[in-house]
Amino acid sequence: MAVDNETLSNVTSQDLPKNQANTKLDLVVTTIMTIMLFFIMLAMGCTVSFTKMWNHIKRPWGILVGFVCQFGLMPLIGFVLSFLFQLKTAAAFAVVLTGSCPGGLGSNIATFWIDGDMDLSICMTVCSTLFSMGMIPLCLLIYTSHWDVISEINIPYEKISFSLLLLIIPISIGAFINYKWPNKAKLLVKIGSIIGIVLLCLIGIGVNWLYKDMWKMNITFLMTGIIFPCIGFALGFVLAWIARMPWQRCRTISLETGIQNANLCSIIIKISFPAEVATEMIFFPMVYSCSSIIFGIAMVIVYRIYEGKKSKNTEMSKNTDECNVEENLTPKSCDTSKVDD
C-alpha cells in the first residue's frame, strides 16, 4: 500500500457514512501523516547513495523487471481473478484498477527490514509513480474498455505529482545526509525504520476501524482482495528469479509488486464514480491494503527470525573453528574438562 499523506485523509472523507466524516480530524491526520512520512522517507533516503541509484538508472534491468511486474503482471492477475470469481462489472473494475496502480512507500519500509536493495526499491517506486500517469489509463483501456462501467475515468495527476515530490525531496535530502554525515544517517535510519513499521501497523488498524463493513462484502470480492497481494508477492519474486536477479533484488521486486498504491485507486474511484457505486467499490482497495500490510509484516517477521537463526549458527560455527585451530596449536587448550594424571 502506498503510505502517502492522503491515506488516512481518504479514509475519513465523504465517501464514508456521514457520522464518520470529520473535517477537523481529517486535517489533523493529514498534517501529522505528511510530517511523519516526510521524516520516514528522509530516513529511507539515508540508506541509499546517488551513485548506486544512478547505476540502476543507467543499467535499468531491475527497474524494467519491476515495470513488467507492476504494469504487466498485476493488471493481468486482477483481470484473471475477476474472471475466475465471476465478479460484477463494477467490482471487477476496482480489482483491475488496483492492479494497475504503482507501488507505494510501504514497500520501501518493508524492503529495509528484509535487507533488500534499497536503491532499487526507491528507484522502482519513483519510476512506477511517474509511469503510472500513462500506464493506468493504458491498462484500463486494455482490460476494461469492453465493460460498460463509466464513460470517463479521472486520473488525479496533481495528487500523483505530489506523491512524487513526497518521494524525491526527502529521499534526496537523506541521500545527501548519508554522503556528508554517515554516522548521523545511521541514527536517522534506526529511528525512521521503527517509526515506519509502527506507522504501517497503525494504518492497518485505522483502515479496519473506519472501514468495519468492508469485511462484510461479497465473499468472492473479499477473497479476491486477500488473495491478490499474495499472488503479486509470489509471482514478482518468481519473475525476478527467472530474470536471474540476485536474491536481494528478488525480495525487493516481490515487495514492490505486491504492495500497491491502493490509496490512489481509492481516490480514482471516488472522483470517477457516483457515490452509490463508489461506496461499494472503494472497499476493495482497503481490503487489498490490509492484506498487503499483514502479509508484508509477516514476511519481515519470518525473514528476521531466519536471519537471527542464521547469524547464531554462523557465530557458533566460527567459535567452533577458532577452538579447533587453538586445539591444533596447543593441545587440550579448548578441553578443560580433561585433567592430566
C-alpha positions in Angstrom: 0.0 0.0 0.0 1.2 3.5 -0.7 1.6 5.2 2.6 1.3 8.8 1.5 -0.2 11.9 3.1 -3.7 11.2 1.6 -4.1 7.7 3.1 -6.0 8.4 6.3 -7.4 11.6 4.8 -9.0 9.5 2.1 -10.3 7.0 4.7 -12.1 9.8 6.6 -13.6 11.5 3.5 -17.1 12.0 2.2 -17.4 8.5 0.7 -17.8 7.2 4.2 -21.0 7.4 6.2 -21.7 10.9 7.5 -21.2 10.0 11.1 -17.5 9.1 10.4 -16.6 12.2 8.4 -14.9 14.8 10.5 -13.2 17.7 8.6 -11.1 18.9 11.5 -9.9 15.3 12.3 -9.2 14.9 8.6 -7.0 18.0 8.5 -5.1 17.0 11.7 -4.5 13.4 10.5 -3.3 14.6 7.0 -0.9 17.1 8.6 0.6 14.6 11.0 0.8 11.9 8.3 2.6 14.3 5.9 5.2 15.2 8.5 5.7 11.6 9.6 6.0 10.3 6.1 8.4 13.1 5.1 10.7 12.0 8.0 10.3 8.3 7.2 11.3 8.8 3.6 14.1 11.1 4.6 15.3 8.2 6.8 14.9 5.7 4.0 16.9 8.1 1.8 19.8 7.8 4.3 20.2 4.2 3.2 20.9 5.0 -0.4 23.6 6.7 -2.5 23.3 8.8 -5.6 25.9 6.7 -7.3 24.1 3.4 -6.8 20.7 4.9 -7.9 22.3 6.3 -11.0 23.8 2.9 -11.8 20.3 1.4 -11.6 19.0 4.1 -14.0 22.0 3.6 -16.4 21.5 -0.2 -16.4 17.8 -0.4 -15.7 17.4 -4.2 -15.8 16.0 -4.4 -12.3 13.7 -1.4 -12.9 12.5 -3.0 -16.2 11.7 -6.3 -14.5 9.8 -4.3 -11.8 8.0 -2.4 -14.5 6.8 -5.6 -16.2 5.6 -6.9 -12.8 3.9 -3.7 -11.9 2.1 -2.8 -15.1 2.2 -6.1 -17.0 1.7 -8.8 -14.3 -0.6 -7.1 -11.7 -3.3 -5.8 -14.1 -3.4 -9.2 -15.8 -3.7 -11.0 -12.4 -6.5 -8.7 -11.5 -8.3 -9.4 -14.7 -7.9 -13.1 -14.4 -9.1 -13.1 -10.8 -12.2 -11.1 -11.8 -13.0 -13.6 -14.4 -12.4 -16.7 -12.2 -14.5 -15.3 -9.4 -17.2 -14.0 -11.8 -17.3 -10.6 -10.2 -19.8 -8.0 -11.2 -18.6 -5.3 -13.6 -18.0 -2.5 -11.1 -16.3 -4.9 -8.7 -14.1 -6.3 -11.4 -13.1 -2.7 -12.4 -12.0 -2.0 -8.9 -9.8 -5.1 -8.9 -8.1 -4.3 -12.3 -7.7 -0.7 -11.2 -5.9 -1.7 -8.0 -3.6 -3.9 -10.0 -2.8 -1.0 -12.4 -1.7 1.4 -9.7 2.0 2.0 -8.9 4.0 0.7 -5.9 3.8 2.6 -2.7 6.1 3.9 0.1 5.2 0.9 2.3 7.3 -1.3 0.1 10.4 0.8 0.8 9.9 0.3 4.6 9.4 -3.4 4.2 12.4 -3.7 1.9 14.6 -2.1 4.5 13.5 -4.7 7.1 14.2 -7.7 4.8 17.7 -6.3 3.8 16.5 -5.7 0.2 18.1 -3.4 -2.3 17.0 0.0 -1.1 18.5 1.8 -4.1 16.5 -0.4 -6.5 13.3 -0.2 -4.3 13.3 3.6 -4.3 14.1 3.8 -8.0 11.2 1.5 -8.7 8.8 3.4 -6.5 9.7 6.7 -8.1 9.6 5.3 -11.7 6.4 3.4 -11.2 4.7 6.5 -9.8 5.9 8.6 -12.7 5.0 6.0 -15.3 1.5 5.5 -13.7 0.3 8.8 -15.3 0.3 7.0 -18.6 0.1 3.3 -17.6 -3.1 3.5 -15.6 -5.2 4.8 -18.5 -3.4 2.3 -20.8 -4.1 -0.7 -18.6 -7.7 0.3 -18.1 -8.1 0.7 -21.9 -6.7 -2.8 -22.4 -8.7 -4.7 -19.8 -11.9 -2.7 -19.1 -12.7 -0.8 -22.4 -15.3 -3.5 -23.2 -17.0 -3.1 -19.9 -19.9 -0.7 -19.6 -18.9 0.9 -16.4 -18.3 4.6 -16.9 -17.7 6.9 -19.8 -14.6 8.7 -18.4 -12.1 7.9 -15.7 -10.5 10.8 -13.9 -6.8 10.4 -13.1 -5.6 12.6 -10.2 -2.4 13.8 -11.9 -2.0 16.5 -9.2 -2.0 14.0 -6.4 0.4 11.7 -8.3 2.7 14.7 -8.8 2.5 15.5 -5.1 3.3 11.9 -4.2 6.4 12.1 -6.5 7.5 15.3 -4.6 6.9 13.5 -1.3 9.3 10.8 -2.5 12.0 12.7 -4.3 12.6 15.6 -1.9 13.1 13.8 1.4 15.0 10.9 -0.3 17.4 13.4 -1.9 17.9 15.1 1.5 18.5 11.7 3.1 21.0 10.6 0.5 22.9 13.9 0.9 23.0 13.4 4.7 24.3 9.9 4.2 27.0 11.3 1.9 28.1 14.1 4.2 27.4 12.7 7.7 27.2 8.9 7.6 27.1 8.5 11.4 24.1 10.8 11.7 22.4 9.0 8.8 22.7 5.7 10.6 20.8 7.2 13.6 18.1 8.6 11.4 17.7 5.2 9.7 17.2 3.4 13.0 14.6 5.9 14.2 12.8 6.2 10.8 12.6 2.4 10.2 11.0 1.8 13.6 8.5 4.6 13.1 7.8 3.3 9.6 6.9 -0.2 10.6 4.8 1.2 13.5 3.0 3.5 11.1 2.2 0.6 8.7 0.5 -1.2 11.7 -1.4 1.9 12.7 -2.7 2.4 9.2 -3.8 -1.2 9.0 -5.7 -0.8 12.4 -7.1 2.6 11.3 -8.4 1.3 8.0 -10.0 -1.7 9.8 -11.6 0.6 12.3 -13.0 3.1 9.8 -14.0 0.5 7.2 -15.5 -2.1 9.5 -18.1 -3.0 6.9 -15.5 -4.0 4.3 -15.2 -7.5 5.8 -19.0 -7.9 5.3 -18.8 -7.5 1.5 -19.5 -10.3 -1.0 -17.3 -13.3 -0.1 -15.8 -13.7 -3.6 -15.0 -10.0 -3.7 -13.4 -10.3 -0.2 -11.4 -13.4 -1.1 -10.1 -11.6 -4.2 -8.7 -8.8 -2.1 -7.0 -11.2 0.2 -5.5 -13.5 -2.5 -4.4 -10.8 -4.9 -1.4 -9.4 -3.0 -0.2 -12.9 -2.2 -0.1 -13.8 -5.8 1.6 -10.5 -6.5 4.4 -11.2 -4.0 4.9 -14.7 -5.2 4.9 -14.1 -9.0 7.0 -10.9 -8.6 9.7 -13.0 -6.8 9.5 -15.8 -9.4 9.7 -13.4 -12.4 12.8 -11.7 -10.8 14.3 -15.1 -10.2 13.7 -16.1 -13.9 15.4 -12.8 -14.9 18.4 -14.0 -12.9 18.2 -11.2 -10.3 20.2 -11.7 -7.0 18.2 -12.9 -4.0 18.3 -9.4 -2.5 16.7 -7.9 -5.6 14.2 -10.8 -5.9 12.9 -9.9 -2.4 12.8 -6.2 -3.4 10.9 -6.7 -6.6 8.5 -9.1 -4.8 7.6 -6.4 -2.3 7.3 -3.7 -4.9 5.0 -5.9 -6.9 2.7 -6.9 -4.1 2.4 -3.6 -2.2 0.3 -1.4 -4.5 -0.8 2.3 -4.1 -4.3 1.2 -3.1 -4.9 4.8 -1.8 -4.5 6.1 -5.4 -7.0 3.5 -6.5 -9.5 4.8 -3.9 -9.1 8.4 -5.0 -9.7 7.5 -8.7 -12.9 5.6 -7.7 -14.1 8.4 -5.5 -13.7 11.1 -8.2 -14.8 9.0 -11.2 -17.9 7.1 -10.0 -21.3 8.1 -8.5 -21.3 7.9 -4.7 -23.7 4.9 -4.5 -21.3 2.9 -6.8 -18.1 4.2 -5.3 -19.0 3.3 -1.7 -19.1 -0.4 -2.6 -16.1 -0.3 -5.0 -13.8 1.5 -2.6 -13.9 -1.3 -0.1 -11.7 -3.5 -2.4 -8.5 -1.3 -2.3 -8.9 -1.1 1.5 -9.1 -4.9 1.8 -6.1 -5.1 -0.5 -4.2 -2.6 1.6 -4.9 -4.5 4.9 -3.9 -7.8 3.3 -0.7 -6.5 1.8 0.3 -4.9 5.1 -0.4 -8.1 7.0 1.5 -10.3 4.5 4.3 -7.8 4.2 4.8 -7.6 8.0 4.6 -11.5 8.1 7.4 -11.6 5.5 9.5 -9.2 7.6 9.0 -11.3 10.8 9.8 -14.6 9.0 12.9 -13.1 7.4 14.2 -11.6 10.7 13.7 -14.9 12.5 15.5 -16.7 9.7 18.4 -14.2 9.7 18.6 -14.4 13.5 19.0 -18.2 13.5 21.4 -18.0 10.6 23.6 -15.4 12.4 23.5 -17.6 15.6 24.6 -20.7 13.6 27.3 -18.8 11.9 28.7 -17.4 15.2 28.6 -20.9 16.7 30.4 -22.3 13.6 33.0 -19.6 13.8 33.6 -20.2 17.5 34.0 -24.0 16.8 36.5 -23.3 14.1 38.5 -21.0 16.3 38.5 -23.6 19.0 39.7 -26.3 16.6 42.5 -24.1 15.4 43.6 -23.4 19.0 43.4 -27.1 19.7 45.8 -27.9 16.9 48.2 -25.3 18.1 48.1 -26.1 21.8 46.6 -29.5 22.6 43.8 -29.6 25.1 43.6 -25.8 25.4 39.9 -26.0 24.5 39.1 -29.1 26.5 39.2 -28.0 30.1 37.1 -31.0 31.3 40.1 -33.3 30.9 42.7 -33.3 33.7 46.1 -34.8 33.2 47.0 -37.6 35.6 
